[in-house]
Amino acid sequence: MGFTCGIVGLPNVGKSTLFNALTATVAAQAANYPFCTIEPNLGRVAVPDRRLETLARLARSARIVPTSLEFVDIAGLVRGASKGEGLGNQFLAHIREVDAIIHVLRCFDDPDVTHVEGSVDPVRDAETVETELMLADLESLERRLGTLTKRARGGDRESAALLALVERMIAALQEGRPARAAIGPGEEAVARTLGLMTTKPVLYVCNVEEASAASGNAHSARVAEMARAKGAGHVVVSAAIEAEISQLPEADKPAFLEGLGLADSGLDRVIRAGYALLGLITFFTAGPKEARAWTIVQGTKAPQAAGVIHGDFERGFIAAETISYEDYVAFGGEQGAKEAGRMRIEGKDYVVRDGDVMLFRFNV
């Protein structure tokens, strides 16, 4: 089960620098000119979770296997992209394929780094990119309208229901609102089938200068206000600092962060925020061989969680021996939790909770 966050924004805002730091590679070329990223670059990134090390210690696990997210570095969009400007529709297609959007905004002043709009204004930049996404979505929905209308008139109930949603989305987009604003309760799954960009959840990443990495600046404060108004998330990072941190030995990172007044890296915050943006949670398996984190969507039931590990676990699911992370730690591991009566036997209708430590019983 893969979950992908696409990193988007105008050219020269720090997307590729951020991606390089996220993946600790130089897979994406970070250069000071537009369109240096010609193909989307894909990187799989471990999700930081301190709970995993604690479980491994208590279970005396030989190795630790974190869960992960995928990030795609997508080349810079420019004004007019929906009409083919810059690298245009090629990159709009890449955005359609991701599950969530990480929108990097330039929140630093530097005369040596060119800005395609001639000045630094992150709110304007956000509106530029989002307008292009909305225009592309509007064009996509308008192309569908004729066929859906014919089918609905012919008595096709599914087409009639979809037509009503599409018409609401078109109205929202024409008013300058994203398509997600038109989605009603219970329509999320149907909306996903339309492949629209403005239905995807968004996280704004404010790329600031080094001096503002801990507390942000006036530019990032404006982004925070915009994000709150839109019901979106935001994170402040200095991509240049994160690139430095990614090259340091693990043992040196805490002292480096402390010297900058940071409790953790901006990349860790971006990854965790991306994880939350997708509505994901983590459950664990722990034993002598390994302690491992697994990703599922919030609301997943036990058999489907078992299926993330192996299809046979889901097909032959019998029960799940379940201990909460808190109980696992409080009672010194699996055996202590069992002796304290804190291990539960959960069945097919159990909704897995974040932090559950699970052992699946199955028969195929």
HULIN-V995704 format. One record per pair of residues at least 12 apart in sequence whose ideal C-beta (glycine too) atoms are under 6 Angstrom apart, sorted by the first residue. I is the first residue (numbers start at 1). J is the second residue. D is the distance in Angstrom with one decimal. If there is no record, write none. Layout:
BEGIN
I_J_D + I_J_D
END
This chain:
BEGIN
1_308_5.6 + 2_70_5.8 + 3_69_5.7 + 3_99_5.2 + 3_278_5.2 + 4_70_4.4 + 4_72_5.9 + 4_98_4.7 + 4_99_5.2 + 5_71_5.3 + 5_100_4.8 + 5_102_5.0 + 5_274_4.6 + 6_72_4.7 + 6_74_5.2 + 6_95_5.4 + 6_98_3.5 + 6_101_5.6 + 7_19_5.6 + 7_71_6.0 + 7_73_5.2 + 7_102_4.7 + 8_74_5.2 + 8_101_5.8 + 8_103_5.6 + 9_103_5.9 + 9_104_4.0 + 10_76_5.4 + 10_116_5.7 + 10_125_5.2 + 11_34_3.6 + 11_76_3.3 + 11_116_5.4 + 12_113_5.8 + 12_114_5.9 + 13_104_5.0 + 13_106_4.0 + 14_104_5.7 + 14_207_4.0 + 14_239_4.0 + 15_73_6.0 + 15_104_4.9 + 16_28_4.2 + 16_30_4.1 + 16_37_5.6 + 16_73_5.6 + 17_30_4.6 + 17_239_4.2 + 17_243_5.6 + 18_104_6.0 + 18_239_4.5 + 19_73_3.8 + 21_242_4.0 + 21_243_4.5 + 21_246_4.4 + 21_267_5.8 + 22_45_5.3 + 22_71_5.4 + 22_267_5.7 + 23_43_3.3 + 24_246_4.4 + 27_41_5.1 + 28_41_4.3 + 28_73_4.5 + 32_113_5.9 + 34_76_5.7 + 35_75_5.6 + 35_87_5.7 + 37_73_5.7 + 37_75_4.1 + 40_72_4.8 + 40_74_5.2 + 40_94_4.7 + 41_73_4.2 + 42_72_5.4 + 43_71_5.2 + 44_68_5.0 + 44_70_5.3 + 45_68_6.0 + 45_69_5.5 + 45_71_5.8 + 45_271_5.9 + 46_66_4.2 + 46_68_5.4 + 47_66_5.9 + 47_67_5.1 + 47_69_6.0 + 47_271_5.6 + 47_275_5.6 + 48_268_4.7 + 49_293_5.8 + 51_325_5.7 + 52_64_5.6 + 52_66_6.0 + 52_291_5.8 + 52_293_5.4 + 55_284_5.7 + 55_286_4.5 + 55_291_4.6 + 56_291_3.7 + 58_333_4.1 + 59_286_4.0 + 59_287_5.7 + 59_291_5.6 + 60_288_5.9 + 61_290_5.2 + 61_291_4.0 + 62_289_5.9 + 63_290_4.9 + 64_291_5.4 + 65_290_5.5 + 65_292_4.1 + 66_293_5.3 + 67_282_5.9 + 67_293_4.0 + 67_294_6.0 + 67_295_4.5 + 69_274_5.8 + 72_98_5.8 + 74_91_5.5 + 74_94_5.0 + 75_87_5.6 + 75_91_5.3 + 77_129_5.3 + 77_132_5.7 + 78_116_5.9 + 79_128_5.4 + 81_132_4.4 + 82_132_4.7 + 82_135_3.9 + 82_136_4.3 + 92_136_4.9 + 95_197_5.1 + 96_195_5.1 + 96_197_5.9 + 99_278_5.7 + 100_200_5.6 + 100_201_4.8 + 100_277_4.9 + 100_278_5.3 + 101_200_5.2 + 101_202_4.8 + 102_203_5.3 + 102_205_5.8 + 103_202_5.6 + 103_204_5.2 + 104_205_4.8 + 104_207_5.7 + 105_122_3.9 + 105_125_5.7 + 105_126_5.9 + 105_204_5.9 + 105_206_5.7 + 105_223_5.8 + 106_120_5.9 + 106_207_5.8 + 107_122_5.3 + 107_206_4.4 + 107_207_5.8 + 107_208_4.8 + 107_219_3.7 + 107_220_4.7 + 108_208_5.4 + 108_209_4.2 + 122_219_5.3 + 122_223_5.1 + 123_222_5.4 + 123_226_5.4 + 133_197_4.4 + 133_198_5.3 + 134_173_5.1 + 134_198_5.5 + 137_173_5.9 + 137_179_5.4 + 137_196_4.6 + 137_197_5.7 + 137_198_5.1 + 138_173_4.3 + 141_166_5.4 + 141_169_5.8 + 141_170_5.2 + 148_163_4.4 + 165_187_5.9 + 168_182_3.9 + 169_182_4.4 + 178_198_3.6 + 179_196_4.8 + 179_198_4.5 + 179_199_5.0 + 180_199_4.6 + 201_277_4.7 + 202_232_4.8 + 203_233_4.6 + 203_273_5.3 + 203_277_5.2 + 204_223_5.4 + 204_227_5.2 + 204_234_4.3 + 205_235_5.3 + 205_237_6.0 + 206_220_3.8 + 206_223_5.0 + 206_236_4.7 + 207_239_4.9 + 208_220_5.6 + 208_236_5.9 + 208_238_5.4 + 210_238_5.2 + 210_241_5.5 + 213_238_4.0 + 213_241_5.4 + 213_260_5.9 + 214_261_4.1 + 214_262_5.6 + 216_236_4.5 + 220_236_5.1 + 233_273_5.4 + 235_269_5.0 + 235_270_5.4 + 235_273_5.3 + 237_266_3.0 + 242_266_5.3 + 242_267_5.1 + 245_265_5.5 + 279_297_5.8 + 279_298_4.9 + 280_295_5.4 + 281_298_5.1 + 281_354_3.8 + 283_352_5.3 + 283_356_4.5 + 283_358_5.5 + 284_357_4.8 + 286_357_5.7 + 294_308_5.4 + 296_308_6.0 + 300_352_5.5 + 301_351_5.7 + 302_320_4.5 + 302_346_5.6 + 302_350_4.5 + 302_352_6.0 + 303_317_4.1 + 303_348_5.4 + 305_352_4.7 + 306_360_4.4 + 312_364_4.9 + 313_360_5.1 + 313_362_5.0 + 315_364_5.7 + 316_362_3.9 + 316_363_4.6 + 316_364_3.6 + 317_362_5.3 + 318_361_4.3 + 318_362_5.6 + 318_363_5.9 + 319_345_5.2 + 319_347_5.9 + 319_361_4.8 + 320_346_4.7 + 320_358_5.2 + 320_360_5.3 + 321_343_5.8 + 321_359_4.3 + 322_344_4.8 + 322_346_4.9 + 322_356_5.3 + 322_358_5.3 + 323_337_4.6 + 323_342_6.0 + 323_343_5.1 + 323_357_4.7 + 325_355_3.5 + 327_342_4.0 + 328_357_4.9
END
